[in-house]
Amino acid sequence: MLHFRSVHDVPDLPALLARAQAFKANPRQCADLGLGKTLGLVFLNPSTRTRISSQIAARHLGMEVVVFNAATEGWAMEFEDGVVMDGTRVEHIREAAPVLGQYFDILGLRSFPALQTKEEDHRESILNQFVQLSGLPLLSLESATLHPLQSLADLLTIQELRPARRPRIALSWAPHIKPLPHCVANSFAQWVTAWGEADLVIAQPEGYALDEQFTRGAHVTYDQAEALEDADFVYVKNWSATDPYGALRCTDPSWLLTPDKLARTRQARVLHCLPVRRDLELPAAVLNGPQSAVVQQAGNRVWAAQAVLEMLLRG
């Protein structure tokens, strides 16, 4: 595996899940694999779980890790060509990325969408420029459209908790006070359908339909009750509108997953990528209850990152 940007970069998804599970059982089994190698983690946006879990995973493999919070600790970066840099941006990606390429062996990058136009975000300009100009294997720590490390941890959690039958998974939109990226929802839909071991139904309000390139193979509905019926897992997540793109079109509190709604499921385990705004996205009663799996899910971020880094080191 040369890069890790989406599920399409993974040659064997069941094997990758198996490696993540193996690392969870024995974290130090490849402790010398990354000796003499350095992982650079470049954050253009905030992070908690992604940053910490990636550092732990790399150190389990013997790697050195450098974390660079570029948005707050580095020079403001320009990503467009043909721009006279007479404003606040003082360093161009065409110099920054090749220099980082000389410092590291693997480059991790986190960037968020601008949420201005769908076309701009789907170009993945920042991610692709780092790939092209750094010359390094790239580990996506979240991009304008996808969050593959999160999705791998999600699948690992579902695999650990799944019933004996083929599970039914509901991805349910949740209220929020501001428009959020589509990355987690896009990525989760893409990975579940690629996995092929579960039935996925996506519930969202009108105007919130995700791009079909990510949801193909899932059943999409505007009826949350339909999605929750007989669900074994409920993944709760907000994302901004797609019509108009990036807007905060709906704040309807009736989309909140209450304990009463959860009772309609098959004792479904509740997932969320975190951070979560309590009693806005999810009630405290659900988060504190026995069906919540969000802490286990977040813990699995380490093993997901470690399995991916192993493949990048061996690739």
N, C-alpha and C positions, 0 to 999 in steps of 0.2 A: 504494500500500500504506500503510494508516494505522498498523497495528501489526505486529510480528513476534513471534508467540507460538507458532505451529505451522506446519506445511506448508499448513494450510487458509487462512492469511493470504496465501499466495503466489499471485498471479493466473496466473503463467506460470513453472513450474519450469524447463523447458529454457532459457528466456530468462535466468533468474536464474543458472543454472549458467554460461551463456555469458558473462554479465557478470563473474562471478568469475574465469573463465579469462582474460578480456580484461584485468582489473586485474592479474592475475599477470604478464601479458606487458608491461603498461605501467602501473605503479602510479600515476603522476602525471597520467593523462590527464584527470581531472576535478578538478584541484588547487584550482580556485576555487569549486567548487560549494558548499562549506560555509563560505565566508568569512562572518564575522559571526555564525555559529551556534555554539552550545555544546552538547556532549554531556555529560550527567551520568551517570556509572557508579556505581550504588549497589550495594554488596556487603553482603548480610546473612550471607554464608558465604564461605569461603576460595576463592581463585582464583589461577591462574598464567597459563595460556594464554589463557583468555577475557579476562582483564583486559588483558594486554599486547597481544594481537592486536587487540582492539577499539580501544585507544588508537592503535596504529599505523595502523589502517584509517581512523580519523577524521581523523588528521593528514594522511594522503595526500589527503583530500578538502578540506583547508583548515580543518577545524573546531578550535575550542578544546575541550579535554577536562578535566573535573574528576572525579577518582576519590574516592569517599567510602566508606570501609570502616565502614559504619554499625554493624556488630556490635561493633567494637573502639574506634572513634573517636567515635561519637555517643552520644546518650542512648538508653537501653534503650526500645524501642518497644512500645506496646500496640496490638493489632489487633482486639480484641473491643470491641463496643459494650456499654453498660450495666454497665461495670466500674468500681467505686470504685478509683481508682489510688493505693492506699495501700501498695503493695509496691515492688519494685525497678524497675518500668517507669515512666518519668517523662514520656514524650512519646507522644501518641496519633497514629495514622496520619491521623486527620481534620485535624490541623494540619500534620503533617510533609509529607504528599504535596502539598497545595495550595501550600505554601511552595516546595517543590522545583519545582513547576510554574511558578512565577514566575521561577526562576533559569535554567532550561535550555530548549532547543528540542526536544531528544529525550532521553528518559530510558531508560537501560539498567538493568535490575534482575536481580540474582541472589538466589534464595532456594531452600532445600532443603525436602524434605518432613519432617514430624515422624515419619513411619513409625509412628504410633499406630493410626490407622484409615484404611482405604482411602477412606471417604467424605469424611473431612476433607481428605486430600491432593488428592483429585480435584475438590474445590470450587475449588481454586486461589485461596483467599481473599486471600492477600497480593498475588499478581500482579493480581488483578481490582480490589482496592482501589486500588492504585497507578494502574491504568488509569483508573478512574472518578474518582478524587479529584485526580490531577495535571493532567488535561486535556491531556496531552502524547502524542505518538506514543511507543509503548513498544517497546523492544528487549529481548526476553527473553534474558538471559545464563545461563539455566537456571532452571527453576521446580520446583514440587512433582512434576510428572509428565513434563516434556519438556525437552530441550536442543536446540532447533532450530539454533542456530549450529554446534554440533558436527556435527549430521546433514548440514547443507549442505556442510561441509568433507569429511565422509566420502564423500558422493556425488561431490564434485569429485575426490577421490583415486581412487575407483573408476573414474570416467570416464577419468581419465588413464592408468590401468593396465589397463583392461579388455582382454580378448582380442577377437579379431574376432567370435567367437560370442557369443550371449547368455550373460552370466556367471551362474554359480551362486554364491550367497553363503550362507555359514553364519554365523549368530550363535550363538556357543557360550558357555554359562554357564561361569564359572571359580570356583574356590574362593577364599575370603577369610576373614579372621579376625574380621570384623564385618559386620553387615548394612548394605548400601549401597542408595541410592535406585534406583528403576526408570527414572529419567529418560532416561538414554542409550539403554538397550535399547528402551524404549517409542518414543522419538523415531526411532531408527534404523529400526525396523520400519515405523513410519508413513511415513517419507520414502522408503524403498526401494519400498514397495508403491505409493505415490503416483507415484513416478518411472516405474514400469512397464517398466523396461528390463532387469530381472534377475529371476531366480528366488531367493526367499529361503526358507531353512529355519532354524528356531529349535530349538536343542537345549538342554534344561534338565532338572534332576532333578524328581522328583515333588514337587508342592507349590510349584513356582516358575513356574507358567503366568502370563504377562503378560495384561493385560486385552485382550479381543478387539477393543475399539475401536481399539487401536493395531496389532494383529497381523493383522487381517483381510486375507486375500490371501496370507499366508505359510503354509508347511507347518510344523507344530509336531510335534516328536518328543522322546521321552525317551532316545533312542539317539544318543549323540554320533557314533559310527562312521557311522551312516546320514547324518547331517548333513555329515560331512567327505568322504564319498565323492564324488569328481569335483568338489569345490569349487574355485572360482577365487579366492575371497576367504574368509578366516576372521576374523570380528570377535569378539574375545575380551573378555568383560565379565562381571563379577559383578553380581548384584542380589539383594536380600533376598527371602525367601519371600513368597508371596502367600497361603499357607494353612499356618499362620496369618500374617496380614499383618505384614510388617516384621520377621519373626523370622530368626534364623540357624539354619536347620533342617538344612542340609547343609554339611559341611566335607570331603567326600570328595575326597581328593587324586587319585583316578583320573580326575577331570574335567580335570586339567591337560593342556594341549595340548603334547605332547612332540614332538621331532623325528620319532620313529617314526610317530606319528599323522599328522603333517603330510605324511609321505611317501605317505599314501593319497590325497592331494588331487592336483589338476592343477597342481602347483607353486604352490599358492595363496599369495597375498600376505596377510600377517598384519596386522590392524588392531587398535588399542586406543586409547581416547580419552585416556589418560594422566591422572594419574600411575598407574604400574603397579608393583605390588610384585613384584620379581624373584624367581623361583623359588617364588612362591606362586600368583600369577595366570598368569604366563607364565615359562617357563624362560629363563635368560640365553642359552642356546644358540640359542633361537628369536629372541629380541630382537636378538642380535648377528649373526644370520645374514642371508643375502642375500634371504630372502623377507619380512623385516620391512619394513613401510612406515609404521611409527608416526611417524617423524620427518617424512617427507613429509606425512603426514596432519595433524600438528600445525602444520606450516608453512602449510598451506592454510587454517588458521583466519583468517589475515589477510585473504585474498581473499574468503572467505565473508562476513566481517563488512563488508568494504568494499562488496560488491555489495548487501548488505541496507541499509546506511546510505545508499547512493546512492538506492535505491528509497524509503526513508523521507523523505529530503530532497526528492525530486521529488514524492512523494505529497502 
